[in-house]
Amino acid sequence: MSASIAAALVLSFLAGAATSVGGLLAFVVKKDNFAALALGLGFSAGVMLYVSFMEMMPQAKASLTALYGENPGAWMSVGIFFLGVVLAWLIDRFMPSHHVHSDALEKKNKLKHLGLFTALALAVHNFPEGLATFMASMENITLGVSIAVAVAIHNIPEGIAVALPVYHATGSKSKAFWYSTFSGLAEPLGAILGYVLFRSILSEAAFGVMFAFVAGIMVYISLDELLPTAHEYGDGHGVIWGVIGGMMVMALSLLIF
């Protein structure tokens, strides 16, 4: 393995490992501090909504319009986005542990389901990021470092989004940590795929479809899972400020990096 390939793989791994940092930060909050949980879930929703609408959808539209033309590409990106929403709904519909109601045990089940669902969605989201980091590093190591830093900054609040509900549901720091770590492992997996397949199979169209599809999944999780659960544990104003805070963090990370 050449030095450039090794460096590209290491950068992708380090970027993905930032979700573990977010998982550790979730433990700063006391487990019975439900106001902080509501704020954190709102923050997570803000992160995912902002990433979906301000980063992933524009990238998807740009990729698809470049290949298929302005109007067809725009329609494709929107259609694939809503396919992602429908898929997330179907997954949610057939995960019965989430469809529960009032008591404490049922709330814990909902939180655990939420953490797993979020981890899976973010893993799919992180996969093309790892691939992009790898490809950029192969072309220009300086560019690869810049992208890896930007992705790592994004992944810290994503790790919090996974770890918070799992920690509150199970009381287990190790489970919360490993769930958040799992979602970040998709980064180096994406890089390894890039190493194995390199440029021969992957295309601009595939990236466009994946970004639009995952954006739809993340928006569904934010609106149907994160925000309703946040409102169960805290007041509406706290949740909204959490959403705004999550959006601000992501906006600043995108502007700076």
C-alpha positions in Angstrom: 0.0 0.0 0.0 1.5 3.4 -1.0 2.0 6.2 1.5 -0.7 8.3 -0.2 -3.3 5.6 0.1 -2.3 4.9 3.7 -2.6 8.6 4.5 -6.0 8.9 2.8 -7.3 5.9 4.9 -5.9 7.3 8.1 -7.6 10.7 7.5 -10.9 9.0 6.8 -10.6 7.0 10.0 -9.8 10.0 12.1 -12.7 12.0 10.6 -15.1 9.2 11.5 -13.6 8.8 15.0 -14.9 12.2 15.9 -18.3 10.7 16.5 -16.7 9.0 19.5 -15.7 12.4 20.8 -19.3 13.4 20.6 -20.3 10.2 22.3 -18.0 11.1 25.2 -19.3 14.6 25.4 -22.8 13.3 26.0 -21.7 11.9 29.4 -20.9 15.4 30.7 -24.7 15.8 31.2 -26.2 14.0 34.2 -28.4 11.1 33.2 -31.4 12.4 35.1 -31.2 15.9 33.7 -34.1 15.7 31.4 -34.0 19.4 30.5 -30.5 18.9 29.1 -31.7 15.8 27.3 -34.5 17.8 25.6 -32.0 20.5 24.7 -29.6 18.0 23.3 -32.2 16.2 21.2 -33.3 19.6 19.8 -29.6 20.4 19.1 -29.3 17.0 17.3 -32.4 17.8 15.2 -31.0 21.2 14.3 -27.7 19.5 13.2 -29.5 17.0 11.0 -31.9 19.5 9.4 -29.2 22.0 8.6 -26.9 19.4 7.1 -29.8 17.9 5.0 -31.1 21.2 3.6 -28.0 23.3 3.4 -25.3 20.8 2.5 -26.6 17.5 1.2 -29.5 18.6 -0.9 -27.5 21.3 -2.7 -24.7 18.8 -3.4 -27.2 16.3 -4.7 -28.9 18.8 -7.0 -25.5 20.0 -8.3 -24.4 16.5 -9.1 -27.6 15.4 -10.8 -28.2 18.7 -12.7 -24.6 18.5 -14.0 -25.3 15.1 -15.5 -28.9 15.3 -16.5 -29.7 19.0 -17.0 -31.1 21.7 -14.7 -34.8 20.7 -14.7 -34.5 16.9 -14.8 -31.7 16.9 -12.2 -33.7 19.2 -9.9 -36.8 16.9 -10.2 -34.6 13.8 -9.5 -33.0 15.3 -6.4 -36.4 16.2 -5.0 -38.0 12.8 -5.9 -35.1 10.9 -4.3 -35.3 13.0 -1.2 -38.9 12.0 -0.7 -38.1 8.4 -1.4 -35.7 8.7 1.5 -38.5 10.0 3.7 -40.8 7.1 2.7 -38.0 4.6 3.4 -37.4 6.1 6.8 -41.2 5.9 7.5 -41.3 2.2 6.4 -38.3 1.3 8.7 -40.0 3.2 11.6 -43.3 1.6 10.9 -41.9 -1.9 11.2 -39.8 -1.3 14.3 -42.6 -1.9 16.9 -40.5 -1.1 19.9 -40.9 2.6 19.1 -44.7 2.5 18.9 -45.4 2.7 22.6 -47.0 5.3 24.9 -46.8 6.6 28.4 -44.8 4.8 31.2 -41.1 5.1 32.1 -40.1 1.7 30.6 -41.8 2.6 27.3 -40.1 6.0 27.2 -36.8 4.2 27.6 -37.6 1.9 24.7 -38.4 4.9 22.6 -35.1 6.5 23.4 -33.1 3.4 22.7 -34.9 3.0 19.4 -34.2 6.6 18.6 -30.5 6.2 19.3 -30.2 3.1 17.1 -32.3 4.7 14.3 -30.1 7.8 14.4 -26.9 5.8 14.4 -28.0 3.9 11.3 -29.0 7.0 9.4 -25.8 8.8 10.3 -23.8 5.7 9.3 -25.3 5.9 5.8 -24.7 9.6 5.8 -21.0 9.2 6.8 -20.3 6.5 4.2 -20.0 8.9 1.2 -18.1 11.4 3.4 -15.4 8.8 4.1 -15.3 8.1 0.4 -15.0 11.8 -0.5 -12.3 12.3 2.1 -10.3 9.4 0.6 -10.7 10.6 -3.0 -9.7 14.1 -2.1 -6.7 13.0 -0.2 -5.5 10.9 -3.1 -5.7 13.9 -5.3 -4.2 16.5 -2.9 -3.2 15.6 0.7 -3.7 19.2 1.8 -7.2 19.3 0.5 -7.8 15.9 2.1 -6.7 17.2 5.5 -9.0 20.2 5.2 -12.0 18.0 4.3 -11.2 15.5 7.1 -11.1 18.4 9.7 -14.4 19.7 8.4 -16.0 16.2 8.5 -14.6 15.7 12.0 -16.2 18.9 13.2 -19.5 17.8 11.8 -19.3 14.4 13.3 -18.9 15.6 16.9 -22.5 16.8 17.3 -23.6 13.7 15.3 -22.0 11.5 18.0 -23.9 13.4 20.6 -27.1 12.9 18.7 -26.6 9.1 18.9 -25.2 8.8 22.4 -27.6 11.0 24.3 -30.8 8.9 23.8 -29.0 5.6 24.2 -27.3 6.8 27.5 -30.6 8.0 28.9 -32.4 4.8 27.8 -29.9 2.3 29.1 -27.8 4.1 31.7 -24.8 2.5 30.0 -22.0 4.8 29.0 -20.3 1.9 27.1 -23.4 1.2 25.0 -23.9 4.9 24.2 -20.2 5.3 23.3 -20.2 2.2 21.0 -23.4 3.2 19.2 -21.9 6.6 18.4 -18.6 5.0 17.4 -20.4 2.6 15.1 -22.0 5.5 13.2 -18.6 7.0 12.5 -17.0 3.7 11.4 -18.8 4.2 8.1 -16.2 6.9 7.2 -13.3 4.5 7.0 -15.5 1.8 5.4 -16.3 4.4 2.7 -12.6 5.0 2.3 -11.8 1.3 2.0 -14.5 0.9 -0.7 -12.8 3.8 -2.5 -9.5 1.9 -2.2 -11.0 -1.4 -3.5 -13.1 0.0 -6.3 -11.3 3.3 -6.7 -12.9 5.3 -9.5 -14.1 2.6 -11.9 -17.6 2.0 -10.4 -18.4 5.1 -8.4 -19.9 8.1 -10.3 -21.2 11.6 -9.8 -24.7 10.3 -10.2 -24.3 7.8 -7.4 -23.1 10.5 -5.0 -26.1 12.7 -6.0 -28.6 9.9 -5.4 -27.0 9.0 -2.1 -26.9 12.5 -0.7 -30.6 13.2 -1.6 -31.7 9.9 -0.3 -29.9 10.2 3.1 -31.2 13.8 3.4 -34.7 12.6 3.3 -34.0 9.9 5.9 -32.4 12.5 8.2 -35.2 15.0 7.9 -37.8 12.3 8.7 -35.8 11.3 11.8 -35.5 14.9 13.0 -39.2 15.7 12.5 -40.8 12.4 13.6 -38.3 11.1 16.2 -35.9 13.7 17.6 -38.3 16.7 18.0 -41.3 14.8 19.4 -39.1 13.0 21.9 -37.4 16.3 22.9 -40.8 17.8 23.6 -41.7 14.9 25.9 -38.8 15.7 28.2 -38.6 19.5 28.1 -40.4 22.7 27.4 -40.9 23.9 23.8 -38.7 27.0 24.1 -35.7 24.9 25.3 -36.2 22.5 22.4 -36.3 25.3 19.9 -33.2 26.9 21.3 -31.5 23.5 21.0 -32.5 23.3 17.3 -31.2 26.8 16.7 -28.0 26.0 18.5 -27.5 22.9 16.4 -28.0 24.8 13.2 -25.6 27.5 14.3 -22.8 25.0 15.1 -23.2 23.3 11.7 -23.5 26.7 9.9 -20.2 27.9 11.5 -18.4 24.7 10.8 -19.4 24.8 7.1 -18.4 28.5 6.8 -15.1 28.0 8.6 -14.1 24.8 6.9 
